[in-house]
Each structure stands twice: as structure tokens, then as C-alpha cells.
Amino acid sequence: MLYRLIGIFYFLTAFLVLGCKSHEKKEVGKEPKNPDTYVLVENWLKMPEDHVLGNPTGLGTDSENNIVVFHRASRVWQEPMPEDKIQENTILVIDKQTGEILKSWGADLFIMPHGLEVDKDNNVWITDVALHQVFKFSADGKLLLKLGEAQIAGNDAEHFNLPTDVAVSDDGSFYVSDGYGNSRVVKYSKDGTYLFEWGKFGNKQGEFNIPHGIDLDRDDNVYVADRENNRIQKFDSKGNFIAVWQNKITEQLYSVAIDNQNDNLFGIDYMTVNDTIVKGSDIFRFDLDLNLQIQFGRTAFYDGPIARYHDIAIDDEGSIYVVDILENKVQKFQMKKAY
């Protein structure tokens, strides 16, 4: 009996020693992976003297990877909303390489510009929070579709209440985040027929406190920047909840953008202290399961001015574009891959 106990003791001792050595070797053998980095391209945007860039609120890329910007020109945010339309051009098309303005349009069309989306056919989708409307234009500015009743707020199939953004599927159907006055996402068919909606005010799964930005991945999963809840929610194309990423540091998460070439999701936030001290924005990169990969801006790896990013877009080279409504700038960050 004694010999048997001694044998068991030596066996267990050897097992533990070998097990610890094996575990230690595995940990030592790990090498951290260097993340990709992004570098600010200084003074990228070349604004001509006869153009005034107002608050830039919407951002997209067309099929040639030109950058399309929606801005408020000489108008500033005001409540109650003004009733007259902005007389200057409000939409800029910019060469991604040179930063030069290729064309501009959008005069005498909008009261308070907000969201912008460019679909695969280069149609430009717009939300105007003062008009309570959503518009679809051709690339040269011809009106193709209009939803909502001008300056009449509502929460039914024919009305919006300060709609914030649009996301368009490859089949032409589209989603509207609606928005400041309502707390819902509404889906429409290609011709603008109301299909269904989801969401209400709150902070539970599938609820929103200002759904402020929206985008789709290649499988038509829907990603919503739930601004005042400071989070990103992911849904399937029917509005069924899939996942959430909660930003636990700041107060507001403004917008999202999908990079379908690399299956990445990008987001932007904004931080103040005591509603008076402006700390600025961060840019986040996630995989499509909402796992955070990279974070930079306010917190690290950025030497530019304090910014309040309102929208974000990604080009075919992986460069990031953000519009800043503090300094009225469009910034470009080029990606440097980790090797």
C-alpha cells in the first residue's frame, strides 16, 4: 500500500512539472502582432477661394473612390430650425488623391443638411433634418426620389422626424435611421415603398437614443450608431438583434462605416468633460463581430487639432476620411499595414 501511494505521488509530481513547463513554453513563444497604423495627411483638402466649407455632416465615396461631402455652407445649427433653403452649393465631390474639388452642386435644395450615402450606381442619398425628408439624386444632381413631407414631422410610413442617415443595399432597398425625433430604423423597397421598421426610445437591445448613423455589410447586416447610448448595434436585414459594442468611456458615438473589401467596421465618438471641456473624437476599427482592433485620435497616435467627427468613410485603399464639425475640415488618414 505504501509503495502504491509513493508511486502515485511521483506520477502526480511529474505530471504537474511537465504540465507547467509545457504551459510556460506556450506563453513565452507568443509574440504580439503589430497593428496597422493610420497617419494624418496634412492639409489634404484643397478648397478654392470661391468655396466656403460649412459644417460638414455627411460623407461617402463613389465608384471611382471620389469623396462626396454634404455640408451646411453658411448655415449653422439653430433651433427652432430655419425655413429658408441654403443658397450655396452643399455637396462637394473631391479627388481622393489630390484633395481638389471636382464638382459641386446642391444650392437652394436643403435647409439643414445631415446624412449622405452614395450607392453602387453613384446615386446620392441625402437626409435633411429640417425638411424631415430623405432624397435620392443622380450623380449629377437630378432628383430621383423623395420621401417624407416637407417640414412636417411624424412617425408613420409617410413621415420622418429629423431623419439622420441612409444605408442602401445592392438590391436597391434602403434603410433610414430616424433619428433625432423618432428612435427607429425604417426599411423601404427600391421604389420607396414602406416595408417595416424596428426600434423605440430606450437603452435595451433593439432600442435607440438617437440612431445617428447607419451602414450595411455585404450580407445586409445593419450597423447602427446609437449616439446617446454610446454604442454600435448590429442587426440582420429583418431587424433582429445580433450584437452590441458598448463604448464605456465617452458620451456619444456618432457614425459607422463598413469597409467591405477588408470586412471591417469603423466608428467615431466624441468626448467632453462636464459638457464644457472638449476632449475630441476617436476613430475605431472593428471586425464584423464588433471586436475592437484599433483605436486612435483623442487617445493616441494623432497630432492634429481637437476634432468632433460627425461622419466617416473608407476608400478602396483603406484610407479613412472623417468630417470635423468643430474646425469645418475633411481629414484623411492613410493606412500603413503591419508586416
Stockholm file with secondary structure:
# STOCKHOLM 1.0

chainA/1-339         MLYRLIGIFYFLTAFLVLGCKSHEKKEVGKEPKNPDTYVLVENWLKMPEDHVLGNPTGLGTDSENNIVVFHRASRVWQEPMPEDKIQENTILVIDKQTGEILKSWGADLFIMPHGLEVDKDNNVWITDVALHQVFKFSADGKLLLKLGEAQIAGNDAEHFNLPTDVAVSDDGSFYVSDGYGNSRVVKYSKDGTYLFEWGKFGNKQGEFNIPHGIDLDRDDNVYVADRENNRIQKFDSKGNFIAVWQNKITEQLYSVAIDNQNDNLFGIDYMTVNDTIVKGSDIFRFDLDLNLQIQFGRTAFYDGPIARYHDIAIDDEGSIYVVDILENKVQKFQMKKAY
#=GR chainA/1-339 SS CHHHHHHHHHHHHHHHHHHHHHHHHHHHTCCCCCCCEEEECTTCCBCCTTCCCCCEEEEEECTTCCEEEEECTTCCCCSSCCCSCCCSCCEEEECTTTCBEEEEECTTSCSSEEEEEECTTCCEEEEETTTTEEEEECTTSCEEEEESCTTCCCSSTTCCSSEEEEEECTTSCEEEEECSSCCEEEEECTTCCEEEEECCBSSSTTCBSCEEEEEECTTCCEEEEETTTTEEEEECTTCCEEEEEECCSSSEEEEEEEETTTTEEEEEEEEEETTTEEEECEEEEEETTCCEEEEEESSSSCCSCCCCEEEEEECTTCCEEEEETTTTEEEEEEEECCC
#=GC SS_cons         CHHHHHHHHHHHHHHHHHHHHHHHHHHHTCCCCCCCEEEECTTCCBCCTTCCCCCEEEEEECTTCCEEEEECTTCCCCSSCCCSCCCSCCEEEECTTTCBEEEEECTTSCSSEEEEEECTTCCEEEEETTTTEEEEECTTSCEEEEESCTTCCCSSTTCCSSEEEEEECTTSCEEEEECSSCCEEEEECTTCCEEEEECCBSSSTTCBSCEEEEEECTTCCEEEEETTTTEEEEECTTCCEEEEEECCSSSEEEEEEEETTTTEEEEEEEEEETTTEEEECEEEEEETTCCEEEEEESSSSCCSCCCCEEEEEECTTCCEEEEETTTTEEEEEEEECCC
//
